[in-house]
Amino acid sequence: MNIALAIEYIPRRMKDLGVGDNYYLRFRHFVLEGNQTLELDAHNQFFLLIDDNSDLSISSDFGFYDITYPNSNEQTYEHQGLITITNYSSTLNHVRFIQIIPKN
């Protein structure tokens, strides 16, 4: 997914979920140290991954993203709940999301 697709996708997805236009958007750019794992508590929020990255694993209550995992038949770009991001690289890595925060 890229930023343009995400911006087009978000209003329709929020309408489908009954949120309508009652949400805030926030761009999030995380920088992970080599082999670092980061956990985000996003139980009442949505995070859309906007860049592909082969050195990251992301798991959440919504699904799993790891393009190097050979047994996965689907990559999830939308995440919610407890989100765990793992940097497989031994060097710095960047991961960018659009965070959607419903107002209610």
Long-range contacts (C-beta under 8 A, 24 or more apart in sequence): 1-48, 1-49, 1-50, 1-77, 2-50, 2-51, 3-50, 3-98, 6-48, 6-50, 6-98, 7-98, 9-48, 10-48, 10-98, 10-100, 13-46, 13-78, 14-100, 14-102, 19-102, 19-104, 22-102, 22-103, 22-104, 23-100, 23-101, 23-102, 23-103, 24-100, 24-101, 24-103, 25-98, 25-99, 25-100, 25-101, 26-98, 26-99, 26-101, 27-96, 27-97, 27-98, 27-99, 28-96, 28-97, 28-98, 28-99, 29-94, 29-95, 29-96, 30-85, 30-94, 30-95, 30-96, 30-97, 31-92, 31-93, 31-94, 32-56, 32-85, 32-87, 32-92, 32-93, 32-94, 32-95, 33-87, 33-92, 34-87, 34-89, 34-90, 34-91, 34-92, 34-93, 35-87, 35-88, 35-89, 35-90, 36-86, 36-87, 37-84, 37-85, 37-86, 37-87, 38-84, 38-85, 38-86, 39-82, 39-83, 39-84, 39-85, 40-82, 40-83, 40-85, 41-82, 42-79, 42-80, 42-81, 42-82, 42-83, 42-99, 43-80, 43-81, 43-82, 44-101, 44-102, 45-80, 45-99, 45-100, 45-101, 45-102, 46-78, 46-79, 46-80, 46-99, 46-100, 47-78, 47-79, 47-80, 47-83, 47-97, 47-98, 47-99, 47-100, 48-77, 48-78, 48-79, 48-97, 48-98, 48-100, 49-77, 49-78, 49-79, 49-95, 49-96, 49-97, 50-77, 50-96, 50-97, 50-98, 51-94, 51-95, 51-96, 53-93, 53-94, 53-95, 55-87, 55-88, 55-89, 55-93, 56-85, 56-86, 56-87, 56-88, 56-93, 56-95, 57-84, 57-85, 57-86, 57-88, 58-83, 58-84, 58-85, 58-86, 58-95, 59-83, 59-84, 60-84
